[in-house]
Amino acid sequence: MGWNENTNAGRDAFHKGAYERAERFFAAALADAQKLGKTDPRLAQSLNDLGMLYHSLGRLTEAEPLYRKAIAIDEKRGDEARTDVAITLENLAELYKTQQRNGEAAAMYRRAIAIIEVLYHAAEKKLGTAHPDLVPYLKSLASLAEAQDKTEEAEKLYRTALKIQEHTLDSNDVEIAGTLGQLAYVLTIRGNYDEAEKLHKRALDIEEKVLNPDHPDVSSTLIGLATLYHQQGRDTKAEMFGWRALSVLESAFTQNHRETSPALKNLAAQFAAQKRYSESEPLLKRMLTIGEQTLGKDHPHLVSELVDLAGLYCEQKSYEKAEPFLRRAIKIALRSSTKTDLSVVNILELYAWLLDKLGRSSDATEFAARAAALRAKVA
């Protein structure tokens, strides 16, 4: 197999959740690309592919240098690689945001935005203000603004993209549905619930007509509606859409597939907020079990599941139940983190608080001191 075959096989395995196979194919593609020259675009692409795999699996310390090498290669290629540079900068920014390295994340976002803005204005000058080729740039800028919590700016950009699509595409095009969902999510964050609901419903109508009601892509719109209704306190409707999203994903991927996690997490959060702990707990445990079965029991991706489950027990003041899950989360996080990872600091601080609640004051003091020392290094 050559570079193309390994790359395509890796991407196919990744999308199917076969992560070990994906890693083997991406590693083979990288080995092929390294023979093609230090500035070959395929080398940067392979570095980015492998970086994205590690990133999605929570192996952040392995992903970061791969992203950086890809950026360095693409920057040497000049104007032809500007879009690739922006994409990898955004990936790196997301990685830093996950680690709560917010200053570094903001710097990467700014660099990506500067590149996309130049490309957008050049395209606008060449094609006019309402050409469909402008839409990807507008949506990239909106996504970058949203990632930095600049929701007003993101809203304007998504609206502009939607307006162009509505004038250039069929009214039932799934591309329109995607933009409607993105805009609706931003409007939900901004508290514009009435319009967000209308946009989500319009997106759902398009997806159900073009794809079918049980297509897995419909699940994100269903989760969007569930989130919206939960924000409004309309819990019966939120739960209905949450369960439907889960059913769609289970039908498409089987019950124990990691693709079901967003729907499980959504429902678990709904129930926890309503203090329906006995219903939230099995959903969180199921997420954890799926992660253990597909990734392994010590995988970095399990940290959030472990912390969520510990947090649920803490809300119920079941501190002894919470302790082993949080201890395990710390062990995994410390092994896979960097010295500048604030998320580890937060887990250590939570564990110190939990130990204090358990009456283990000397242990609590030790972990609080470790957290403070690490926070001082990050600041």
C-alpha positions in Angstrom: 0.0 0.0 0.0 1.2 3.5 -0.8 0.5 6.9 0.8 -2.9 7.4 -0.7 -4.1 3.9 0.2 -2.9 4.2 3.8 -4.3 7.6 4.2 -7.7 6.7 2.9 -7.8 3.4 4.9 -6.8 5.4 8.1 -9.6 7.9 7.6 -12.1 5.2 6.9 -11.0 3.3 10.1 -11.1 6.5 12.1 -14.7 7.4 11.1 -15.7 3.8 12.0 -14.2 4.1 15.4 -11.5 1.5 14.7 -8.8 3.7 16.3 -6.0 1.1 16.6 -6.3 0.3 12.9 -6.5 4.0 12.0 -3.3 4.6 13.9 -1.5 1.9 12.0 -2.6 3.2 8.7 -1.8 6.8 9.5 1.6 5.8 10.9 2.3 3.9 7.6 1.2 6.9 5.6 3.5 9.1 7.6 6.4 6.8 6.9 5.6 6.9 3.2 5.4 10.7 3.3 8.7 11.1 5.0 10.4 9.6 1.9 8.9 12.3 -0.3 10.8 15.3 1.0 10.8 17.6 4.0 8.4 20.1 2.4 6.0 17.7 0.6 2.4 18.6 1.4 1.6 15.0 2.0 4.0 15.0 4.9 2.1 17.9 6.6 -1.2 16.1 5.8 0.0 12.9 7.4 1.3 14.7 10.5 -2.1 16.5 10.8 -4.1 13.2 10.4 -2.1 11.4 13.1 -2.3 14.5 15.3 -6.1 14.7 14.9 -6.4 11.0 15.8 -4.3 11.4 19.0 -6.1 14.6 19.8 -9.6 13.0 19.5 -8.3 10.1 21.8 -7.0 12.5 24.4 -3.4 11.8 23.7 -2.6 15.5 23.7 1.1 15.4 24.4 1.5 13.3 21.3 -0.7 15.4 19.1 0.8 18.8 19.9 4.3 18.2 18.2 2.6 16.6 15.2 0.5 19.7 14.7 3.5 22.0 15.1 5.5 20.1 12.6 2.6 20.2 10.1 2.3 24.0 10.5 6.0 24.5 10.0 6.0 22.5 6.8 2.9 24.2 5.3 4.3 27.7 6.2 7.4 26.9 4.1 5.1 26.1 1.2 3.8 29.7 1.1 0.4 30.9 -0.3 -0.7 27.6 -1.7 -0.8 26.1 1.8 -2.5 28.9 3.7 -5.8 27.1 4.1 -3.9 24.0 5.5 -2.0 26.2 7.9 -5.3 27.7 9.2 -6.9 24.3 9.7 -4.0 23.0 11.7 -3.7 26.2 13.7 -7.4 25.7 14.7 -6.7 22.1 15.6 -3.8 23.2 17.8 -5.9 26.0 19.4 -8.6 23.4 20.3 -6.0 21.2 21.9 -4.7 24.1 24.0 -8.3 25.0 24.9 -8.9 21.5 26.1 -5.8 21.9 28.4 -7.1 25.3 29.5 -3.9 26.9 28.0 -6.1 29.8 27.1 -3.4 32.3 26.2 -1.8 29.9 23.7 -5.1 28.9 22.3 -6.1 32.5 21.7 -2.8 33.1 19.9 -3.4 30.2 17.6 -7.0 31.3 16.9 -5.8 34.8 16.0 -3.2 33.4 13.6 -5.9 31.2 12.0 -8.4 34.1 11.8 -5.8 36.4 10.1 -5.2 33.8 7.4 -8.9 33.1 6.8 -9.7 36.8 6.6 -7.1 37.4 4.0 -8.4 34.4 1.9 -12.0 35.6 2.4 -11.4 39.2 1.3 -9.4 38.0 -1.7 -12.3 35.7 -2.7 -14.9 38.4 -2.1 -13.0 40.8 -4.3 -12.7 38.2 -7.1 -16.2 36.6 -6.9 -18.4 39.3 -5.3 -20.1 39.5 -1.9 -22.7 36.7 -2.5 -20.8 33.9 -4.1 -21.2 30.4 -2.6 -17.4 29.9 -2.5 -17.4 32.5 0.3 -19.4 30.3 2.6 -16.6 28.0 3.9 -14.5 31.0 4.9 -17.5 32.7 6.6 -18.3 29.5 8.5 -14.6 29.0 9.5 -14.5 32.5 10.8 -17.7 32.0 12.7 -16.4 28.7 14.2 -13.2 30.4 15.3 -15.2 33.3 16.9 -17.5 30.9 18.6 -14.5 29.0 20.0 -13.3 32.2 21.6 -16.8 32.9 23.0 -17.3 35.8 20.6 -20.9 34.7 20.1 -22.2 38.0 18.6 -19.5 38.0 15.9 -20.2 34.3 15.3 -23.9 34.9 14.9 -23.3 37.7 12.2 -21.0 35.4 10.2 -23.3 32.4 10.3 -26.2 34.7 9.2 -24.2 36.0 6.3 -23.3 32.4 5.3 -26.9 31.3 5.6 -28.1 34.2 3.5 -25.7 33.3 0.6 -26.7 29.6 0.8 -30.4 30.5 0.7 -29.9 32.5 -2.5 -27.6 29.9 -4.2 -28.8 26.4 -3.1 -32.0 24.5 -3.1 -34.1 25.2 -0.1 -33.8 21.6 1.1 -30.1 21.3 0.7 -28.5 19.6 3.7 -25.7 22.3 3.6 -28.4 24.8 4.6 -29.5 22.5 7.4 -25.9 22.4 8.8 -25.6 26.2 8.9 -29.1 26.5 10.5 -28.0 24.1 13.3 -24.7 26.1 13.8 -26.6 29.4 14.0 -29.3 27.9 16.2 -26.6 26.7 18.7 -25.1 30.2 18.9 -28.5 31.7 19.4 -29.2 29.2 22.2 -26.0 30.4 23.9 -27.1 34.0 23.5 -30.5 33.3 24.9 -32.5 33.8 21.7 -34.5 30.7 22.3 -37.5 31.4 20.0 -35.5 31.9 16.9 -33.1 29.0 17.8 -36.1 26.7 18.0 -37.4 27.7 14.6 -34.0 27.2 13.0 -33.4 23.8 14.6 -36.9 22.7 13.5 -36.3 23.9 10.0 -32.9 22.0 9.9 -34.6 18.9 11.2 -37.3 19.1 8.5 -34.7 19.3 5.8 -32.6 16.4 7.2 -35.6 14.2 7.6 -36.7 14.8 4.1 -33.3 14.5 2.4 -31.6 11.9 4.6 -34.4 10.2 6.6 -35.5 10.5 10.2 -33.1 7.8 11.4 -29.9 9.0 9.7 -27.1 9.5 12.3 -26.5 13.1 11.0 -30.0 14.0 12.3 -28.8 13.3 15.9 -26.9 16.5 16.2 -30.1 18.5 15.5 -32.0 16.4 17.9 -29.4 17.0 20.6 -29.5 20.7 19.7 -33.2 20.8 20.4 -32.8 18.8 23.6 -30.2 21.3 24.8 -32.4 24.3 23.9 -35.5 22.9 25.7 -33.4 22.0 28.7 -32.0 25.6 28.8 -35.6 26.8 28.9 -36.7 24.4 31.6 -38.9 22.5 29.2 -37.7 19.2 30.5 -40.3 16.9 29.1 -39.6 18.1 25.5 -35.8 18.0 26.2 -36.0 14.5 27.4 -38.1 13.4 24.4 -35.6 14.7 21.9 -32.7 13.4 24.0 -34.0 9.9 23.9 -34.7 10.1 20.2 -31.2 11.2 19.5 -29.8 8.3 21.5 -32.2 5.9 19.6 -31.0 7.2 16.2 -27.3 6.7 17.2 -27.9 3.2 18.7 -29.6 2.1 15.5 -26.8 3.5 13.3 -23.8 2.4 15.4 -25.0 -0.2 18.0 -25.6 0.5 21.7 -21.9 0.2 22.7 -20.4 2.5 20.1 -18.6 5.7 21.2 -20.7 7.6 18.7 -23.6 7.3 21.2 -21.7 9.3 23.8 -23.0 12.8 22.9 -26.6 11.7 23.4 -25.8 9.8 26.6 -24.0 12.8 28.0 -26.9 15.1 27.0 -29.5 13.0 28.8 -27.2 12.4 31.8 -26.8 16.2 32.2 -30.5 16.8 31.9 -31.3 14.2 34.6 -28.5 15.5 36.9 -29.8 19.1 36.7 -33.2 17.8 37.7 -31.7 15.8 40.6 -32.8 12.6 39.0 -29.6 11.0 40.0 -30.7 7.4 39.7 -31.4 8.0 36.0 -28.3 10.0 35.3 -25.9 7.5 37.0 -26.5 4.5 34.6 -26.0 6.7 31.6 -22.7 8.0 32.9 -21.6 4.5 33.8 -22.5 3.3 30.3 -20.4 6.0 28.8 -17.5 5.0 30.9 -17.9 1.3 30.1 -18.1 2.0 26.4 -14.9 4.0 26.7 -13.1 1.3 28.6 -14.1 -1.4 26.1 -13.2 0.6 23.0 -10.1 2.5 24.3 -8.8 0.7 27.3 -9.2 1.3 31.0 -6.3 3.8 31.3 -7.0 5.9 28.3 -6.8 9.7 28.6 -10.2 10.0 26.9 -11.8 8.5 30.0 -10.9 11.4 32.4 -14.0 13.4 31.6 -16.3 10.4 32.1 -14.6 9.6 35.4 -14.8 13.2 36.6 -18.5 13.5 35.5 -19.4 10.4 37.5 -17.5 11.5 40.6 -19.2 14.9 40.3 -22.6 13.2 40.3 -21.8 11.4 43.5 -20.4 14.6 45.1 -23.8 16.3 44.3 -25.4 13.5 46.3 -22.8 13.9 49.0 -21.8 10.3 48.3 -18.1 11.2 48.8 -16.9 7.7 49.4 -18.4 6.6 46.0 -16.8 9.5 44.3 -13.3 9.1 45.6 -12.1 6.0 43.6 -13.3 7.6 40.3 -11.6 10.9 40.9 -8.4 9.2 42.1 -8.4 7.2 38.9 -9.0 10.3 36.8 -6.0 12.0 38.4 -3.8 9.0 37.8 -4.7 9.0 34.1 -4.5 12.8 33.7 -1.1 13.1 35.3 0.3 10.4 33.1 -1.0 12.0 29.9 -0.8 15.7 30.6 1.7 18.5 30.2 3.1 20.7 32.9 1.0 23.5 31.6 -2.3 21.7 31.6 -4.7 23.6 33.8 -7.3 20.8 33.6 -5.1 18.7 35.8 -4.9 21.5 38.3 -8.7 21.6 38.5 -9.0 17.9 39.1 -6.3 18.0 41.8 -8.2 20.9 43.5 -11.5 18.9 43.3 -9.8 15.9 44.8 -8.4 17.9 47.6 -11.9 19.3 48.3 -13.3 15.7 48.3 -10.6 14.4 50.7 -11.5 17.2 53.1 -15.1 16.2 52.9 -14.0 12.6 53.8 -12.2 13.9 56.8 -8.7 13.1 55.4 -7.3 16.5 56.1 -3.6 15.7 55.8 -4.2 14.1 52.3 -6.4 17.0 51.4 -3.6 19.5 52.3 -1.0 17.5 50.3 -3.2 17.5 47.1 -4.1 21.2 47.6 -0.4 22.0 47.8 0.3 20.0 44.6 -2.4 21.8 42.8 -1.2 25.2 44.0 2.4 24.4 42.9 1.2 23.3 39.5 -1.1 26.4 39.1 1.9 28.6 39.9 3.9 27.1 37.1 1.0 27.6 34.7 0.3 31.2 35.6 
